[in-house]
Amino acid sequence: MASRSRSNSLVVPQAAQALEQLKFEVAQELGIQLPADGYYGNLLTSEAGSIGGQITRRLVQMAEQQLAGRSSR
């Protein structure tokens, strides 16, 4: 039986702090208050989805910029 990897595991564990910071920056820009205790159970699904969507857009944009920089050399 094939081994399954978890979809939420980080490929680069050292990136965890940067992703956490990005989450708080995006939430602040969207006007969503994240709880300081780390419990997100009271967060609306639409709010969590908005945060996740914006994070994904930014990460894709960063990757595209890196790839564009590599191909122009």
Secondary structure, DSSP 8 states (H G I E B T S, - for coil): ------TTS-SSGGGHHHHHHHHHHHHHHHT----TT---TTS-HHHHHHHHHHHHHHHHHHHHHHHHHHHT-
